[in-house]
Amino acid sequence: MVDFKMPLSDMNPAFVASAFWVDAVQRSILMLDTLRQRGNIYIEQSENIAPHVLSFEPELIMDGRELERPVNYLLVRMMPPDGVTVDRTKRPFIIFDPRAGHGPGIGGMKQDSEIGVAMRAGHPCYFVGFLPAPVEGQTIEDVCAAEAQFVARVIELEPQAKAKPCLIGNCQAGWQIMLMAAIRPDLPGPIILAGSPLSYWAGLRGKNPLRYLGGLLGGTWLTALAGDLGNGVFDGANLVANFESLHPDNTYLEKAYNVYSKIDTEPRRFLDFEAWWGSPVLLEANEMQWIADNLFVGNKLGSGAITTSFGERVDLRNITSPIIVFCSWGDDITPPQQALGWLLDLYEDVDDLIQTGQTIVYTVHETIGHLGIFVSGKVATKEHAEFASCIDMIDLLPPGLYEAVMTEAGPQTARADLVEGKYLFALEPRTLDDIRAFGVNSPEDDARFATVARVSDVNKGLYREFVSPLVQRMSNQASARLLRQMHPHRLRFSAISDRNPAAPMISWAANIVRANRHAVGDENPLRQIEGVIASQMALSLKLWGDTRDALTEQIFLSTYASPLLQGLVGLRGSKDQAHIVRDVTRRSSAREMRAQLMADMDHGDMTDAILRSVVYIAGGGGGGPDERSWSTLKRISATLPPNLKVGTERFKESMRKQFLTLRLDREKALETLPALLSEDASERRQGFRIVKALFESRDRTEAEAKRFSEISHVFEPARGRVVRRSPAA
C-alpha cells in the first residue's frame, strides 16, 4: 500500500484532487468486496445447522430437542483456551445467550468476554445457546423447563464445586432465567442480569421511545399477524429492525462510513460483528406472542401477573439467590429504569426487601451501550472481571439492596495488598429511593400504558376472530419462506455475495486494488471535507430520529390520555389504584420468622457470635463490605481450626440470621451475644482475632471504632458480660 502523504505546502490542487479520487475509487471497490464477503458469511451462517460466533471451543452436553418437552436450546461446556486452568472446586458459571432476533453466541464472541473472564478466574464455564429454527410448538414455559434441566445437569457434572452455579443472562435471556429461578429457586446460585429488561413500561420522557411502540401499533395484533404470515413462525429480523430504527444515523450512515473511511483496517472487525448481527433467527409465533402480550405491552413480570400452564403464579420474590443487575445510562434498549424498576413493583421499601431475605446488587455504567455490556473488552476486564472475582462475597451478603462501586486502587488505597486486580470492589447499602431517583412514571403515565394493554387485548381479539382465519388460509411454508427472504434486513446481506453475477468482477477488482493500493492521509483537504460532509449527514439523520421520537411520544401521550378511550376500556372512574401485590402466606411466614428469631437470640455457636459482632460493627456508618474484607476472610479461613470451619451454606444461613436478628431487636441481640461464645478461652481469642482482622481490613469510621471497642470486651474470658454501648453508637 502506498500512502500519498506530503506537506500541504507541497501540494497543488491537481495532485490533491487526483490522489483523493484514486483513493475514493479504491475504497469504494474494497467496500463492495467487504459487502460481498459479508453476504457470503450470511449465506454460510443461514445454511449452517448450528451457527454461532463463539471464539471458544464448545463441547455439547445436552440437546434440548431430545427433552420430553423439546426446545431448540443447547447446553455446551466451554473448553478453556491454552494457558487457562479450570478449578473444579470453584462454582461453575453458566452464560445464557439472548434470543432476541439475532444469531447465537454474543456472550462468547471475544476472548475478553463473560466466558473468557470466568475461565481466567478458574471457574468451569458452560453456555446455553440456541439453534436458528424453533422446535414446532415449543413455548416460553418449555424453554424455562429446559433451562432448569440444564442447570441441574451442570450441578451433576461439577460435584466438587463448593457452591451453586452462577447464572449470567444477557438481555432477553435475563428475564427468561428470572422466570426459571422463580419457578425453581432451589437450583441457581447468584444471578447476573446484564442489560436485561424486566420493567417494560419504565423510562423517562424524552428518552426510551421504544416503550411507546406497542401503543402506536395498537397493541400486539400485528405480532399475531406476523406469526400468521409466517405460517406459525415469527421472523426475528423484525426485532432487529426495531433495534436499528432507534439510531437512523448509525444504521444508514455511520456504521458503513466507518468501514469505508478505514477500509484498510476496519473490515475484519465489521465482518465479525455482522456475522452475528446479520443472522436473524426464528421464533415460534406463540413464543413471540407470549413475549409481546406479557412483557412488551402487558408488563406482567414485575407485578406477578404471569401464571404457568399449571396455574402457578410466577413471583420473582420466590428467588432466594442474590441478583446482580448490570445496566448503563448509555443503553437505550434497556435503560436503568427498565433494568431496576421491577424492585419498585415488588417491594414497598428496603425493609420489605430484607424481610423476604433477598439480596440485590446493582451497578450503573455511565456510557456503554446495550451491546457493549456483553461484548466490550473494557467492560469485560473491569465490571465482569470484578463480579467474577467477588461473586462468592456477594453470595454471602446479608439481605438488602447494594450498589457495586468499582474504583481504581492505588497507593492511597488502605490495605491495597488485599485488593485483587486493578479495581477495589465495594458494596454500598442503598434504599429504594435511590432506584426512584433514576426516574419513575407518573400515575397518569402508568394509566396510559395500562390503557394500551387493554386496547391491545381488544384489537388482538378482533383480529383473531375476524382476520386471522383468512390470513392463515392464505399462508403456507412457501409464502412464509419468501417473505423472510425478502425482508429488507436479510435482503441487504444476500444481495451482494458470490451468488450475484457481478461478484467475480468485484473480487477481481478488489485484488488489483490491494496490489496497487494508493491511500491518502487525513491531511488531504478533500478527505477532510469528506469527513465533514459525512458528519453533517449523520447529524441530519440523528435530528430526524430525535424529531420522530418526540412526535411519537406526543402522539402516544395525547392518544392514551383520552378520558373517552380510558373509559371505553374500563379504566376511567375506577377507584382501583396500582399497588404492590401482597401475599398472605408470605406475610404469615415473615411473622413466624420474626418470632423464631426472637426465641433463638441466645442460641448459637462461635460462628454466630463472630458474625453477629461483625454485622454490628459494620452498622457504624462505614458503608458496606468490600473485597478487602473478603480477602481477609479467605486468608483466615485457611488457618482456622476444624471446629471453626463451616461450609458456605452454613455461613450464609448464619450471616442472614444474625443480620435479621440485629435489625429486629439490636438491644436484645447485644445482650444475648455472650451466650453464643465458647467456654474455651482459646476459641474466644481465636474468634476475636477474626473480628479484629475483618475490622482492620478496610477504612474505619469513628462509630465503627467505638462499636469494635464494645465488642472486644464481650470476648474477654469472663462470661455473662453485657455489651456496654456508648451513646454515640
Buried (B, 14 or more C-beta within 10 A) or exposed (E): EEEBEBEEEEBEEEEBBEBBEBBBEBBBBBBBBBBBBBBBBBBEBBEEEBBBBBBBEBEEBBBBBEBEBBBBBBBBBBEBBEEBEBEBEBBBBBBBBBBBBBBBBBBBBBBBBBBBBBBBBBBBBBBBBBBBEBBEEBBBBBBBBBBBBBBBBBBEBBEEBEBBBBBBBBBBBBBBBBBBBBBBBEBBBBBBBBBBBBBBBBBBEEBBBBBBBBBBBBBBBBBBBBBBBBBBBBBBBBBBBBBBBBBBBBBBBBBBBBBBBEBEEBBEEBBBBBBBBBBBBBBBBBBBBBBBBBBBBBBBBBBBBBEBEEEEEBBBBBBBBBBBBBBBBBBBBBBBBBBBBBBBBBBEEBEBBBBBBBBBBBBBBEEBBBBBBBBBEEBBBBBBBBBBBBBBBBBBBBBBBBBBBBEEBEEEBBBEEBBBBEBBBBBBBBBBEBBBEBBBBEEEBBBBBBBBBBBBBBBBEEBEEEBBEEBBEEBEEEEBEEBBEEBEBBEBBBEBBEEBEEBEEBBEBBEEBBEEBBBBEEBBEBBEEBEEEBBEBBEEBBEEBBEEBEEBBEEBBEBBBEEEBBEBBEBBEEEEEEEEBEBEEBEEEBEEBBEEBEEEBEEBBBBBBBBBBBBBBBBBEBBBBBBBBBBBBBEBEEEEEEEBEBEBEEBBBBBBBBBBBBBBBBEBBBBBBBBBBBEEEEBBEBBBBBBBBBBBBBEBEEBBBBBBEBBBEBBBEEEEBEBEBEEEB
